[in-house]
Amino acid sequence: MTAIRIMAAGLALASAAACSAPAPPRAHASTAGTVCAAPRGAPGAETATTIDVIQQAYFCILGNYYGGATLDARPLLNAGFAALTQELNRNDRDVPEAGMPALTGDRETDWTAFEAAYRKVTDQVPGLRDKLAVVTLEAMVAALGDNHARWTHDVERPPDSYDGDGYGLGLLANVNGPQVDGNPGVALPPLFVTAVQGGAARAAGLRPGDIVESVDGSAPFIDGKATPAIAALYPAYPEARPVRLRLLRQSTGRRWSVTLEPGLYPRDPADLRVVTAKLLDDDIAYVRLRGFAPDSADRVFKAIARLRAGRTLSGVVLDLRGNGGGSPVEATRLVSAFGHGKVTAYQCTADAGCETMRTDDTVELLGLPLVALTDRGCASACEHFSSAVKDLRLGRLVGTRTAGVISGPAQPYLLANNTLLSFPARHHLGPDREVIDRIGVPPDHHVPLTPRDAAAGRDPALAKALTLLNE
């Protein structure tokens, strides 16, 4: 990703000077310190990532990550140095000094050895110093293998974007972006289009139900396992590389190829609403919840109250498909409308010290049967809610297994260059103390969407939910 840094003129000159001379010895360098803290307000302008920032992130992880106290830090340093050498190779600038030092398992000693080797390498290639720092820190965070660990930096928005615009190919598939990143193991073939939102996909005439047989010449599944090729369906700005798809439309047997270019496209305003609701079968409240945003539980309660006005409801269908999560507090409040005096989850440290999350019994009970629709796009706080409904027998889950992307609530920490490092300080367990991360929550009734269903506009999970509530 191309970096955008906003700097004062004096700082820019200083940075330019630093790129033309070796970095100062560690004893004389300006150190960032190793303590990290939660941000207060919006961060300032982002500045260059340096070895001091990497050091700060390293000790921030060891001191605050839920597994940090017992974490072997050597894999983080190994991953960082591997990324550094790979970037040297990509730029045809490998140097003799680029060898990984021996590590002992002592965090302080190993950091000192790593830093000395890092400086020796980057002093030889000053023009690559910024990029080498970025890939090193990215790799260290990725080495945690945690789907809620992120380093947010170099955030860019399309220059012509308008509030509500989407960016990408303009389609959604049955395997979504968070799932590709966080837990591809729960994805099942075939890969097919579930919605066309606009942009290149709409212009090319794609339809729900179209099966994606290849992405840029690569199979999306091999031996039933998802491949990295699927990630190309979800480019993020400023990625603009065209994506070539080989497609099959089952209804006609047509096979064809199309090249889609990522870009901006206007989204349907209805898709931007966190909560939408309607009445089904004259007495069932159908509520679609797209994310656990602030106040989302209250929005659901208000939507149901409006549908309930002047009539008797027989149940609620809560559609959580594609809900990528959000606030665990909102998930707990929503659970609280269906049961009181319950434990909804546990947030635990590596030594099994757990904080108990309980229902908010000030929330008024709805007193209605519940069926929640889930799929592989239901992640994080969505899985918090789903596991509570299932374990506590507050309702029934219909659809497919959830994403298994719920390591724990991510906490943000501000680094010295005004970038944000986030990761869980505690690990999530379900009400029965079960691990949900990388496993997901299985539905009570497995009702998958097929390509033929999508093409015909059928919703078998919703049909099953209505059947259950009408029994």
KOLDREN-457207 format. One record per residue (C-alpha): residue in one letter; chain; x, y, z. Coordinates in Angstrom, 2 decimals. Last residue first. Example, Ala and Ser with C-alpha at 12.3 -4.5 7.8 and 13.67 -1.06 7.14 Angstrom:
(pt S, A, (13.67, -1.06, 7.14));
(pt A, A, (12.30, -4.50, 7.80));
END
This chain:
(pt E, A, (-45.45, -24.95, 14.44));
(pt N, A, (-45.60, -21.47, 12.95));
(pt L, A, (-42.29, -20.34, 14.44));
(pt L, A, (-40.47, -23.39, 13.14));
(pt T, A, (-41.96, -23.04, 9.66));
(pt L, A, (-41.06, -19.36, 9.54));
(pt A, A, (-37.45, -20.20, 10.40));
(pt K, A, (-37.34, -22.92, 7.73));
(pt A, A, (-38.51, -20.46, 5.06));
(pt L, A, (-35.89, -17.97, 6.24));
(pt A, A, (-33.19, -20.60, 5.87));
(pt P, A, (-34.49, -21.66, 2.44));
(pt D, A, (-34.27, -18.15, 0.97));
(pt R, A, (-35.16, -18.42, -2.73));
(pt G, A, (-34.22, -15.70, -5.21));
(pt A, A, (-33.99, -18.20, -8.06));
(pt A, A, (-30.27, -17.63, -8.66));
(pt A, A, (-29.52, -17.68, -4.94));
(pt D, A, (-31.42, -20.94, -4.45));
(pt R, A, (-29.66, -22.50, -7.44));
(pt P, A, (-26.27, -21.44, -6.05));
(pt T, A, (-27.15, -23.14, -2.75));
(pt L, A, (-27.94, -21.51, 0.59));
(pt P, A, (-27.33, -23.83, 3.51));
(pt V, A, (-29.99, -25.01, 6.00));
(pt H, A, (-28.39, -26.71, 8.99));
(pt H, A, (-30.96, -26.54, 11.80));
(pt D, A, (-29.62, -26.08, 15.33));
(pt P, A, (-26.82, -24.04, 13.85));
(pt P, A, (-23.14, -24.69, 14.63));
(pt V, A, (-21.25, -21.86, 16.34));
(pt G, A, (-17.78, -21.21, 14.98));
(pt I, A, (-14.62, -23.29, 15.24));
(pt R, A, (-11.76, -20.85, 14.59));
(pt D, A, (-12.70, -18.98, 17.79));
(pt I, A, (-15.69, -20.59, 19.50));
(pt V, A, (-13.89, -22.12, 22.48));
(pt E, A, (-16.38, -23.51, 25.01));
(pt R, A, (-16.82, -22.06, 28.48));
(pt D, A, (-20.50, -23.15, 28.44));
(pt P, A, (-21.47, -19.47, 28.05));
(pt G, A, (-18.97, -19.11, 25.18));
(pt L, A, (-15.30, -18.25, 25.57));
(pt H, A, (-13.58, -15.10, 24.31));
(pt H, A, (-9.89, -14.39, 24.96));
(pt R, A, (-8.76, -11.28, 26.82));
(pt A, A, (-6.43, -8.37, 26.01));
(pt P, A, (-7.43, -8.77, 22.38));
(pt F, A, (-5.40, -6.96, 19.70));
(pt S, A, (-5.03, -3.49, 18.27));
(pt L, A, (-2.06, -1.43, 17.06));
(pt L, A, (-2.91, 2.06, 15.91));
(pt T, A, (-0.64, 4.46, 14.04));
(pt N, A, (0.38, 7.84, 15.40));
(pt N, A, (4.13, 7.29, 14.89));
(pt A, A, (4.65, 6.69, 18.61));
(pt L, A, (2.10, 3.88, 18.73));
(pt L, A, (-1.45, 4.21, 20.03));
(pt Y, A, (-3.07, 1.08, 21.44));
(pt P, A, (-6.49, -0.26, 20.45));
(pt Q, A, (-8.24, -3.11, 22.33));
(pt A, A, (-9.76, -5.95, 20.30));
(pt P, A, (-12.58, -7.98, 21.85));
(pt G, A, (-11.61, -11.66, 21.75));
(pt S, A, (-10.54, -14.38, 19.34));
(pt I, A, (-13.93, -14.33, 17.69));
(pt V, A, (-13.64, -15.26, 14.01));
(pt G, A, (-15.24, -18.72, 13.95));
(pt A, A, (-17.34, -17.70, 10.94));
(pt T, A, (-20.75, -19.01, 12.00));
(pt R, A, (-22.07, -22.43, 11.04));
(pt T, A, (-24.93, -22.49, 8.56));
(pt G, A, (-28.61, -21.55, 8.49));
(pt V, A, (-31.00, -21.73, 11.44));
(pt L, A, (-30.25, -21.03, 15.10));
(pt R, A, (-32.96, -21.65, 17.67));
(pt G, A, (-34.03, -19.59, 20.67));
(pt L, A, (-33.11, -18.81, 24.26));
(pt R, A, (-31.63, -22.24, 24.82));
(pt L, A, (-28.81, -20.82, 26.97));
(pt D, A, (-26.11, -22.49, 24.86));
(pt K, A, (-27.76, -21.64, 21.53));
(pt V, A, (-28.80, -18.06, 22.19));
(pt A, A, (-25.50, -17.35, 23.95));
(pt S, A, (-23.51, -18.87, 21.08));
(pt S, A, (-25.38, -16.69, 18.58));
(pt F, A, (-24.89, -13.45, 20.53));
(pt H, A, (-21.13, -13.90, 20.98));
(pt E, A, (-20.98, -15.15, 17.39));
(pt C, A, (-22.42, -11.84, 16.17));
(pt A, A, (-19.94, -10.08, 18.46));
(pt S, A, (-17.13, -11.72, 16.41));
(pt A, A, (-18.44, -13.09, 13.13));
(pt C, A, (-21.62, -13.97, 11.22));
(pt G, A, (-20.42, -14.15, 7.60));
(pt R, A, (-20.32, -17.94, 7.69));
(pt D, A, (-24.09, -17.99, 8.18));
(pt T, A, (-26.67, -17.36, 10.85));
(pt L, A, (-30.44, -16.84, 10.98));
(pt A, A, (-31.79, -16.39, 14.50));
(pt V, A, (-35.14, -17.87, 15.53));
(pt L, A, (-36.75, -16.40, 18.62));
(pt P, A, (-39.99, -17.08, 20.48));
(pt L, A, (-41.41, -13.89, 22.04));
(pt G, A, (-41.47, -12.63, 25.64));
(pt L, A, (-39.70, -9.41, 24.71));
(pt L, A, (-37.96, -9.14, 28.08));
(pt E, A, (-37.26, -5.57, 29.16));
(pt V, A, (-33.59, -4.68, 29.49));
(pt T, A, (-32.74, -3.83, 33.11));
(pt D, A, (-31.56, -7.43, 33.44));
(pt D, A, (-28.41, -6.72, 31.50));
(pt T, A, (-27.25, -10.27, 30.87));
(pt R, A, (-23.92, -11.34, 32.29));
(pt M, A, (-20.31, -11.26, 31.09));
(pt T, A, (-17.98, -13.08, 33.48));
(pt E, A, (-14.31, -12.04, 33.58));
(pt C, A, (-12.01, -15.02, 33.47));
(pt G, A, (-8.58, -15.81, 34.91));
(pt A, A, (-7.61, -18.83, 32.85));
(pt D, A, (-3.84, -18.11, 32.92));
(pt A, A, (-3.97, -16.85, 29.32));
(pt T, A, (-6.59, -14.27, 30.25));
(pt C, A, (-10.31, -14.85, 29.86));
(pt Q, A, (-13.44, -13.05, 28.66));
(pt Y, A, (-16.42, -15.26, 29.48));
(pt A, A, (-19.77, -15.22, 27.71));
(pt T, A, (-23.55, -14.68, 28.00));
(pt V, A, (-24.02, -15.65, 31.66));
(pt K, A, (-27.73, -15.54, 32.43));
(pt G, A, (-29.99, -13.86, 35.00));
(pt H, A, (-32.42, -12.66, 32.37));
(pt G, A, (-33.40, -14.07, 28.98));
(pt F, A, (-34.68, -12.98, 25.55));
(pt A, A, (-34.23, -9.20, 25.73));
(pt S, A, (-30.91, -9.77, 27.52));
(pt V, A, (-29.41, -11.39, 24.42));
(pt L, A, (-29.69, -7.99, 22.72));
(pt R, A, (-27.96, -6.26, 25.62));
(pt T, A, (-25.13, -8.82, 25.56));
(pt A, A, (-24.54, -8.31, 21.83));
(pt E, A, (-24.58, -4.55, 22.35));
(pt V, A, (-21.91, -4.84, 25.06));
(pt P, A, (-19.89, -7.14, 22.78));
(pt S, A, (-19.69, -4.22, 20.32));
(pt G, A, (-19.00, -4.96, 16.67));
(pt G, A, (-19.76, -8.07, 14.66));
(pt G, A, (-19.42, -8.90, 10.96));
(pt N, A, (-23.13, -9.53, 10.41));
(pt G, A, (-23.28, -11.26, 7.02));
(pt R, A, (-26.26, -13.31, 8.10));
(pt L, A, (-27.64, -12.09, 11.40));
(pt D, A, (-31.35, -12.22, 10.49));
(pt L, A, (-33.43, -12.10, 13.67));
(pt V, A, (-36.76, -13.85, 13.09));
(pt V, A, (-39.11, -12.95, 15.93));
(pt G, A, (-42.25, -14.70, 17.12));
(pt S, A, (-46.03, -14.91, 17.46));
(pt L, A, (-46.75, -11.19, 17.41));
(pt T, A, (-50.05, -9.80, 18.65));
(pt R, A, (-51.21, -6.66, 16.89));
(pt G, A, (-51.84, -2.94, 17.42));
(pt A, A, (-48.17, -1.99, 17.80));
(pt R, A, (-46.00, -5.09, 17.52));
(pt L, A, (-44.28, -4.01, 14.32));
(pt R, A, (-43.37, -0.70, 15.97));
(pt A, A, (-42.15, -2.45, 19.12));
(pt I, A, (-40.02, -4.84, 17.03));
(pt A, A, (-38.26, -1.92, 15.34));
(pt K, A, (-37.77, -0.14, 18.66));
(pt F, A, (-36.17, -3.23, 20.24));
(pt V, A, (-33.86, -3.69, 17.24));
(pt R, A, (-32.79, -0.05, 17.41));
(pt D, A, (-32.15, -0.44, 21.13));
(pt A, A, (-29.82, -3.37, 20.40));
(pt S, A, (-28.01, -1.35, 17.72));
(pt D, A, (-27.28, 1.51, 20.10));
(pt P, A, (-23.56, 1.45, 19.20));
(pt A, A, (-22.97, -0.87, 16.22));
(pt F, A, (-23.49, -4.62, 16.44));
(pt G, A, (-23.70, -5.14, 12.70));
(pt R, A, (-26.06, -5.92, 9.83));
(pt L, A, (-29.19, -6.66, 11.89));
(pt R, A, (-32.18, -7.73, 9.77));
(pt V, A, (-35.42, -7.94, 11.74));
(pt Y, A, (-38.41, -10.08, 10.73));
(pt A, A, (-41.30, -9.75, 13.16));
(pt I, A, (-43.84, -12.55, 12.78));
(pt D, A, (-47.58, -11.93, 12.99));
(pt D, A, (-49.01, -11.10, 9.55));
(pt D, A, (-47.07, -13.91, 7.81));
(pt L, A, (-44.01, -11.63, 7.80));
(pt L, A, (-43.81, -8.08, 9.17));
(pt K, A, (-40.82, -5.92, 8.32));
(pt A, A, (-37.57, -4.69, 9.80));
(pt T, A, (-34.28, -3.03, 8.87));
(pt V, A, (-31.41, -2.37, 11.28));
(pt V, A, (-27.86, -1.21, 10.55));
(pt R, A, (-28.94, 0.72, 7.48));
(pt L, A, (-26.30, 0.87, 4.75));
(pt D, A, (-27.85, -1.91, 2.65));
(pt A, A, (-31.09, 0.07, 2.45));
(pt P, A, (-29.18, 3.01, 0.98));
(pt D, A, (-28.22, 0.83, -2.02));
(pt R, A, (-24.53, 1.36, -2.60));
(pt P, A, (-22.91, 3.80, -5.01));
(pt Y, A, (-19.79, 2.43, -6.78));
(pt L, A, (-16.08, 3.13, -6.49));
(pt G, A, (-13.61, 0.94, -8.31));
(pt P, A, (-12.10, -2.49, -8.77));
(pt E, A, (-11.76, -3.69, -12.39));
(pt L, A, (-13.59, -6.85, -13.39));
(pt T, A, (-12.40, -9.16, -16.16));
(pt V, A, (-14.96, -11.67, -17.40));
(pt S, A, (-14.80, -15.29, -18.45));
(pt W, A, (-17.63, -17.47, -19.68));
(pt R, A, (-19.46, -20.72, -19.06));
(pt R, A, (-23.18, -21.01, -19.86));
(pt G, A, (-25.00, -24.08, -18.58));
(pt T, A, (-28.27, -22.15, -18.70));
(pt S, A, (-29.56, -22.41, -15.12));
(pt Q, A, (-26.14, -23.38, -13.81));
(pt R, A, (-24.42, -20.10, -14.71));
(pt L, A, (-20.71, -20.88, -14.64));
(pt L, A, (-17.99, -18.24, -14.27));
(pt R, A, (-14.26, -17.83, -14.89));
(pt L, A, (-13.16, -14.62, -13.20));
(pt R, A, (-10.35, -12.19, -14.06));
(pt V, A, (-9.53, -9.54, -11.48));
(pt P, A, (-8.17, -6.15, -12.56));
(pt R, A, (-5.53, -4.62, -10.26));
(pt A, A, (-6.80, -1.47, -8.55));
(pt E, A, (-5.76, -1.88, -4.93));
(pt P, A, (-5.98, 1.62, -3.43));
(pt Y, A, (-8.43, 0.79, -1.90));
(pt A, A, (-9.36, -2.66, -0.69));
(pt P, A, (-9.82, -5.64, -3.00));
(pt Y, A, (-12.42, -8.24, -2.00));
(pt L, A, (-12.76, -10.82, -4.77));
(pt A, A, (-8.96, -11.18, -4.84));
(pt A, A, (-9.16, -12.86, -1.41));
(pt I, A, (-10.65, -15.96, -3.04));
(pt A, A, (-7.28, -16.86, -4.61));
(pt P, A, (-5.87, -17.59, -1.14));
(pt T, A, (-7.35, -21.10, -1.38));
(pt A, A, (-10.37, -22.59, 0.36));
(pt K, A, (-10.22, -26.33, 1.05));
(pt G, A, (-12.46, -28.90, -0.63));
(pt D, A, (-9.60, -30.72, -2.31));
(pt I, A, (-8.59, -27.40, -3.87));
(pt F, A, (-11.04, -24.52, -3.66));
(pt P, A, (-10.97, -21.07, -5.29));
(pt A, A, (-9.13, -22.53, -8.30));
(pt S, A, (-6.55, -20.21, -9.80));
(pt G, A, (-6.65, -18.59, -13.25));
(pt D, A, (-7.15, -15.07, -11.95));
(pt V, A, (-10.05, -16.37, -9.88));
(pt S, A, (-11.51, -19.67, -11.07));
(pt E, A, (-14.82, -21.53, -11.08));
(pt V, A, (-16.92, -18.71, -9.65));
(pt I, A, (-20.51, -19.99, -9.69));
(pt D, A, (-23.23, -17.51, -10.68));
(pt G, A, (-26.03, -17.87, -8.12));
(pt P, A, (-26.68, -14.14, -7.75));
(pt R, A, (-26.16, -12.45, -11.12));
(pt L, A, (-23.23, -11.00, -13.04));
(pt G, A, (-24.09, -8.72, -15.96));
(pt A, A, (-20.64, -7.18, -16.52));
(pt A, A, (-21.88, -3.72, -15.51));
(pt R, A, (-23.30, -5.18, -12.31));
(pt A, A, (-20.01, -6.81, -11.35));
(pt A, A, (-18.00, -3.74, -12.33));
(pt G, A, (-19.85, -1.43, -9.97));
(pt G, A, (-23.07, -2.47, -8.33));
(pt Q, A, (-24.18, -4.48, -5.29));
(pt V, A, (-24.52, -7.91, -6.90));
(pt A, A, (-25.41, -10.45, -4.22));
(pt T, A, (-24.78, -14.13, -3.44));
(pt V, A, (-22.15, -14.88, -6.07));
(pt F, A, (-20.72, -18.38, -5.87));
(pt L, A, (-17.77, -20.33, -4.47));
(pt P, A, (-18.62, -24.02, -4.45));
(pt P, A, (-17.34, -25.09, -2.05));
(pt L, A, (-17.22, -24.74, 1.74));
(pt A, A, (-15.58, -22.11, 3.91));
(pt V, A, (-15.02, -23.05, 7.57));
(pt G, A, (-11.26, -23.35, 7.09));
(pt P, A, (-10.96, -19.81, 5.73));
(pt N, A, (-10.85, -18.45, 9.30));
(pt G, A, (-9.77, -14.84, 9.76));
(pt D, A, (-8.67, -13.35, 6.46));
(pt V, A, (-10.93, -15.25, 4.06));
(pt Q, A, (-13.73, -15.12, 6.66));
(pt P, A, (-13.39, -11.37, 7.01));
(pt G, A, (-13.68, -11.01, 3.20));
(pt N, A, (-16.69, -13.19, 2.54));
(pt V, A, (-17.22, -16.74, 1.30));
(pt N, A, (-20.80, -17.00, -0.03));
(pt A, A, (-19.94, -14.19, -2.43));
(pt L, A, (-20.61, -10.46, -2.49));
(pt L, A, (-20.24, -8.28, -5.55));
(pt G, A, (-19.33, -4.75, -6.58));
(pt L, A, (-15.73, -5.40, -7.64));
(pt G, A, (-14.26, -3.12, -4.99));
(pt Y, A, (-15.15, 0.11, -3.29));
(pt G, A, (-18.53, 1.01, -1.84));
(pt D, A, (-19.97, 4.48, -1.54));
(pt G, A, (-22.05, 5.34, 1.53));
(pt D, A, (-20.61, 8.81, 2.08));
(pt Y, A, (-19.00, 9.88, -1.17));
(pt S, A, (-15.68, 8.79, -2.57));
(pt D, A, (-13.86, 10.95, -5.14));
(pt P, A, (-10.41, 10.81, -3.55));
(pt P, A, (-10.63, 7.09, -2.71));
(pt R, A, (-9.82, 6.74, 0.97));
(pt E, A, (-6.41, 5.90, 2.42));
(pt V, A, (-5.28, 4.39, 5.69));
(pt D, A, (-1.48, 4.25, 5.82));
(pt H, A, (-1.59, 2.40, 9.13));
(pt T, A, (-3.80, 0.11, 11.18));
(pt W, A, (-1.89, -2.79, 12.77));
(pt R, A, (-4.39, -5.52, 13.47));
(pt A, A, (-4.94, -8.44, 15.85));
(pt H, A, (-8.54, -9.70, 15.98));
(pt N, A, (-8.01, -12.75, 13.75));
(pt D, A, (-4.99, -13.82, 15.81));
(pt G, A, (-2.17, -15.74, 14.18));
(pt L, A, (0.29, -13.81, 16.34));
(pt A, A, (2.67, -13.96, 13.39));
(pt A, A, (0.49, -11.41, 11.58));
(pt V, A, (1.57, -8.75, 14.08));
(pt M, A, (5.25, -9.53, 13.49));
(pt A, A, (4.71, -9.62, 9.73));
(pt E, A, (3.13, -6.17, 9.61));
(pt L, A, (5.94, -4.81, 11.77));
(pt T, A, (8.63, -6.09, 9.41));
(pt V, A, (6.73, -5.08, 6.28));
(pt V, A, (6.44, -1.48, 7.52));
(pt A, A, (10.04, -1.16, 8.71));
(pt L, A, (11.38, -2.49, 5.42));
(pt K, A, (9.26, 0.02, 3.50));
(pt D, A, (10.62, 2.98, 5.46));
(pt R, A, (14.26, 1.86, 5.27));
(pt L, A, (14.24, 1.08, 1.55));
(pt G, A, (16.22, 4.14, 0.45));
(pt P, A, (18.62, 3.65, 3.34));
(pt V, A, (19.77, 0.25, 2.03));
(pt Q, A, (23.01, -0.60, 3.87));
(pt D, A, (21.91, 1.05, 7.12));
(pt T, A, (18.79, -1.11, 6.92));
(pt V, A, (20.81, -4.31, 7.32));
(pt K, A, (23.01, -3.31, 10.27));
(pt R, A, (19.99, -1.71, 11.92));
(pt Y, A, (17.99, -4.93, 11.71));
(pt A, A, (20.89, -7.04, 13.00));
(pt A, A, (21.33, -4.78, 16.04));
(pt E, A, (17.58, -4.66, 16.61));
(pt F, A, (17.23, -8.44, 16.53));
(pt A, A, (20.09, -8.96, 18.99));
(pt T, A, (18.68, -6.38, 21.40));
(pt W, A, (15.19, -7.86, 21.02));
(pt D, A, (16.51, -11.33, 21.79));
(pt T, A, (18.20, -10.13, 24.96));
(pt E, A, (15.06, -8.39, 26.18));
(pt R, A, (12.75, -11.29, 25.37));
(pt D, A, (14.95, -14.10, 26.67));
(pt G, A, (14.11, -17.05, 24.44));
(pt T, A, (17.70, -17.42, 23.27));
(pt L, A, (17.70, -16.12, 19.71));
(pt A, A, (20.52, -16.53, 17.22));
(pt P, A, (20.72, -13.62, 14.78));
(pt M, A, (18.88, -13.76, 11.44));
(pt G, A, (21.17, -12.92, 8.54));
(pt A, A, (20.85, -9.85, 6.33));
(pt E, A, (24.46, -8.65, 6.70));
(pt P, A, (25.46, -9.96, 3.27));
(pt V, A, (22.95, -7.64, 1.53));
(pt D, A, (19.91, -8.32, -0.67));
(pt R, A, (18.87, -5.37, -2.84));
(pt D, A, (16.95, -6.94, -5.72));
(pt N, A, (13.81, -5.06, -4.61));
(pt R, A, (11.76, -8.21, -4.15));
(pt N, A, (14.77, -9.84, -2.50));
(pt L, A, (15.08, -7.04, 0.06));
(pt E, A, (11.36, -7.34, 0.75));
(pt Q, A, (11.80, -11.06, 1.37));
(pt T, A, (14.65, -10.33, 3.76));
(pt L, A, (12.52, -7.94, 5.82));
(pt A, A, (9.57, -10.33, 5.85));
(pt A, A, (11.81, -13.09, 7.23));
(pt F, A, (13.13, -10.67, 9.87));
(pt G, A, (9.63, -9.90, 11.08));
(pt A, A, (8.55, -13.55, 11.08));
(pt N, A, (11.63, -14.55, 13.10));
(pt L, A, (11.03, -11.73, 15.57));
(pt L, A, (7.41, -12.76, 16.10));
(pt P, A, (8.33, -16.47, 16.25));
(pt R, A, (10.90, -15.66, 18.99));
(pt A, A, (8.42, -13.98, 21.32));
(pt D, A, (7.33, -17.18, 23.05));
(pt L, A, (4.10, -15.99, 24.64));
(pt T, A, (3.41, -16.78, 28.30));
(pt A, A, (2.69, -13.25, 29.55));
(pt G, A, (1.56, -12.10, 26.11));
(pt G, A, (-1.34, -14.50, 25.77));
(pt Y, A, (-4.02, -11.88, 26.33));
(pt Y, A, (-1.89, -9.28, 24.56));
(pt N, A, (-0.88, -6.43, 26.90));
(pt G, A, (2.79, -6.65, 27.92));
(pt L, A, (4.18, -8.86, 25.17));
(pt I, A, (2.17, -7.06, 22.51));
(pt C, A, (3.21, -3.61, 23.74));
(pt F, A, (6.80, -4.85, 23.97));
(pt Y, A, (6.88, -5.66, 20.27));
(pt A, A, (4.84, -2.59, 19.27));
(pt Q, A, (7.28, -0.25, 21.05));
(pt Q, A, (10.24, -1.99, 19.46));
(pt I, A, (8.66, -1.67, 16.02));
(pt V, A, (8.11, 2.04, 16.70));
(pt D, A, (11.76, 2.39, 17.70));
(pt I, A, (12.82, 0.52, 14.55));
(pt T, A, (11.02, 3.19, 12.57));
(pt T, A, (7.58, 3.71, 10.99));
(pt A, A, (7.40, 7.18, 9.51));
(pt T, A, (4.82, 9.69, 10.68));
(pt E, A, (1.03, 9.61, 10.79));
(pt A, A, (-0.67, 12.93, 11.51));
(pt G, A, (-2.21, 13.03, 14.95));
(pt P, A, (-4.42, 10.34, 16.43));
(pt A, A, (-8.10, 11.15, 17.08));
(pt G, A, (-9.08, 11.33, 20.73));
(pt R, A, (-7.23, 9.69, 23.55));
(pt P, A, (-5.60, 6.54, 22.21));
(pt A, A, (-5.15, 3.56, 24.56));
(pt A, A, (-1.61, 3.23, 25.87));
(pt C, A, (1.71, 1.78, 24.84));
(pt V, A, (4.92, 1.58, 26.87));
(pt T, A, (8.16, 0.59, 25.14));
(pt G, A, (9.84, 3.94, 24.67));
(pt A, A, (10.09, 5.80, 21.39));
(pt T, A, (13.85, 6.21, 21.51));
(pt S, A, (15.78, 9.08, 19.92));
(pt A, A, (19.02, 7.41, 18.95));
(pt H, A, (22.32, 8.07, 20.70));
(pt A, A, (22.75, 4.73, 22.48));
(pt R, A, (21.20, 2.91, 19.53));
(pt P, A, (23.85, 4.19, 17.13));
(pt P, A, (22.56, 6.76, 14.67));
(pt A, A, (20.92, 5.52, 11.47));
(pt P, A, (23.25, 5.55, 8.48));
(pt A, A, (23.07, 8.56, 6.16));
(pt S, A, (21.08, 9.57, 3.10));
(pt C, A, (17.67, 8.43, 4.25));
(pt A, A, (18.04, 10.27, 7.56));
(pt A, A, (18.58, 13.52, 5.69));
(pt A, A, (15.30, 13.07, 3.87));
(pt S, A, (13.54, 12.44, 7.16));
(pt A, A, (14.99, 15.62, 8.64));
(pt L, A, (13.86, 17.58, 5.62));
(pt A, A, (10.34, 16.17, 5.93));
(pt L, A, (10.30, 17.01, 9.62));
(pt G, A, (11.18, 20.62, 8.87));
(pt A, A, (8.48, 20.90, 6.24));
(pt A, A, (5.76, 19.62, 8.52));
(pt M, A, (4.52, 16.14, 7.81));
(pt I, A, (1.46, 14.43, 6.40));
(pt R, A, (2.30, 10.86, 5.43));
(pt I, A, (0.57, 8.90, 2.73));
(pt A, A, (2.06, 5.44, 2.19));
(pt T, A, (1.36, 3.41, -0.94));
(pt M, A, (0.00, 0.00, 0.00));
END
